[in-house]
Amino acid sequence: MELTVCICTHDRPRYVRDCLDGLGRQTVPRDQFSILIVDSASPPAAAGQIAALAEQHGARLIRLDQPGVSLARNAGAWAARTRYIAYIDDDALPATDWIAAILAAIARPGRPPSLIGGRILPKWEAPLPAWWPPSLRGVLSIIEHEGSGEYRTPAVPPNLEPYAANMVVHVLSLLAAGGFGGAVGRYGHSLLSDEEVQLAWLLQDAGYSVRYDSSMTVYHQIQARRLEPQWLLSRLYWQGASTVLTRRLLRQPDSVWRELPRRMAVLILLGPAALIPRQSTALLAARWRVAYAAGFVRTAIGWNPIKAAAAKVTLRVAA
């Protein structure tokens, strides 16, 4: 056995159950992969349900007292007893041949992969609204490209990036790179992101093979609450902040300063659109650009979104 499937979760036993059921329908025998669940500080009732699901499905369970998806993924990597670890979000459903496709990708001739990102197709809990910008399907963790090849080469689209909702990593390479950066990644209900992109580019820049392979497919259950203007605006705000953090972590601070004047111009020209109520869909094309620019500019000039996100989690736990 050389593959561990890792499900990181917080307070969502229903989604964990669906994910585990999907893993139970794989086309390869169960003895060809292990399952590890990392419970990231779920409250007692949910933690009990998750523990029962782990026992029912023969999965190992780790419980963390501190929330944070990067911490959970790193804990999974340290606990893995296999060469590779496959991360899948708790609200993702693996295709029945998902494990088979992963094992085939790992065994493919050539340079052994250090990281492989897969395809993520939507499973809508509510219809996608007509007002949703087509260019922003990706913020819902959707990847629909068919094909394979090394990231950041002509083999795949230029803006294609891996998402840890469906991603396989060589465990020793992951640990040697320092794991998923705690400076980015979700904390509670904050929407910091890009920790998997940071890891992928660090590995690729070090000379490792970092690939995309659409044969590895999962179906992401898109929650209805995400299909609202206020969620989209919040997601873009935190993405602007995440972009600055990621570029700095990858030692690309000059690119932040080069882009800063353009983002400030967006705030000046389109800023009044932010006065529209957040739940409205009016002038949304202008407003999401303002939201992204605000997160980018605020972080570039000194705001620390990591401390802000951690403080929100601390306040909720204390309450």
Secondary structure by P-SEA (a helix, b strand, c coil): ccbbbbbbbcccaaaaaaaaaaaaacccccccbbbbbbbccccaaaaaaaaaaaaaabbbbbbbccccaaaaaaaaaaaccccbbbbbccccccccaaaaaaaaaaacccccccbbbbbbbbbccccccccccccccccccccccccccccccccccccbbbbccbbbbaaaaaaaaccccccccccccccccaaaaaaaaaaaaacccccccccbbbbbbcccccccaaaaaaaaaaaaaaaaaaaaaaccaaaaaaaaaaaaaaaaacccccccccccccaaaaaaaaaaaaaaaaaaacccaaaaaaaaaaaaaac
